[in-house]
Amino acid sequence: MRLYAYYRSSTSYRLRIALNLKGLDYEVVPVDLRSNEQRGEDFRALNPFAGVPALELNGKVHAQSMAIMEWLDERFADRPLLPSDVEDRFHARELAYAIATELHAPLNLPVLQYLKHELGHSQTEIDAWYSNWLAKTLEPLEARLAARGSGDFLFNAPGMFEAVLIPQLYNARRFAFELSAMPHLCRIESACLAHPAFIAAHPDTQPDSPKH
Ligand SMILES: N[C@@H](CCC(=O)N[C@@H](CS)C(=O)NCC(=O)O)C(=O)O
């Protein structure tokens, strides 16, 4: 498998975690978002969505990280990312999709660039935007985790929820968002950051990372 990815892209990071958790072998093919490589003709021919991640298997290129994660779990049954109980599966998806659809989407780079360059918003206004959308989803996530009384992970082992959560918390910390009032999220984050699948997926360890 070949994973087209950018080291700091949160959706690439979530797929690296998912692939590592499932124990699947893959080769990382860096796509340089800083030079807009993803919008070039060559990359668009592979992935018309013109973004990362994209995952190639047997010559077929899959796009959209959540769809890829669901597909990986169906295609490779070992080490499932979702629990076996249907109610538990719902719970994991509810939290993971809240992040993917309501948190990641308004904070995605092209959205922030549009606010800045096309609509002329100041950095202070963009920071307020960023903080607003982080709080709007992280607070209910924390409430769900508190109600459930979860431990180091949502269930016994990390899966889809943690794969989506950790890259978003990485971004939140880069942005210096205050997380201290969210002990459940912080506890899960600490446990994940010590887990080999998450360590190997971290942006700093990727071939295109300046820290590599
Ligand atoms: N819905 C897509 C979003 C992918 C996405 O937002 N990718 C970003 C990096 S995190 C990207 O490639 N941005 C570059 C661009 O849009 O020009 C997914 O989940 O895969």
The ligand as an SDF file (V2000), in Angstrom:
LIG
                    3D

 20 19  0  0  0  0  0  0  0  0999 V2000
  -12.3540   15.1580    3.8420 N   0  0  0  0  0  0  0  0  0  0  0  0
  -10.9790   14.9270    3.5130 C   0  0  0  0  0  0  0  0  0  0  0  0
  -10.1890   16.1400    3.9200 C   0  0  0  0  0  0  0  0  0  0  0  0
   -8.7610   16.0110    3.4880 C   0  0  0  0  0  0  0  0  0  0  0  0
   -8.0060   17.2820    3.7990 C   0  0  0  0  0  0  0  0  0  0  0  0
   -8.5750   18.2230    4.3260 O   0  0  0  0  0  0  0  0  0  0  0  0
   -6.7270   17.2880    3.4880 N   0  0  0  0  0  0  0  0  0  0  0  0
   -5.9410   18.4640    3.6980 C   0  0  0  0  0  0  0  0  0  0  0  0
   -4.8100   18.2010    4.6520 C   0  0  0  0  0  0  0  0  0  0  0  0
   -5.3900   17.8360    6.2720 S   0  0  0  0  0  0  0  0  0  0  0  0
   -5.3570   18.9030    2.3660 C   0  0  0  0  0  0  0  0  0  0  0  0
   -4.9250   18.0740    1.5950 O   0  0  0  0  0  0  0  0  0  0  0  0
   -5.3610   20.2180    2.1260 N   0  0  0  0  0  0  0  0  0  0  0  0
   -4.7700   20.7980    0.9820 C   0  0  0  0  0  0  0  0  0  0  0  0
   -5.7630   21.5340    0.1420 C   0  0  0  0  0  0  0  0  0  0  0  0
   -6.9770   21.4000    0.3910 O   0  0  0  0  0  0  0  0  0  0  0  0
   -5.3420   22.2430   -0.7760 O   0  0  0  0  0  0  0  0  0  0  0  0
  -10.4610   13.6700    4.2290 C   0  0  0  0  0  0  0  0  0  0  0  0
  -10.9550   13.3720    5.3190 O   0  0  0  0  0  0  0  0  0  0  0  0
   -9.5930   12.9670    3.6800 O   0  0  0  0  0  0  0  0  0  0  0  0
  1  2  1  0
  2  3  1  0
  2 18  1  0
  3  4  1  0
  4  5  1  0
  5  6  2  0
  5  7  1  0
  7  8  1  0
  8  9  1  0
  8 11  1  0
  9 10  1  0
 11 12  2  0
 11 13  1  0
 13 14  1  0
 14 15  1  0
 15 16  2  0
 15 17  1  0
 18 19  2  0
 18 20  1  0
M  END
$$$$
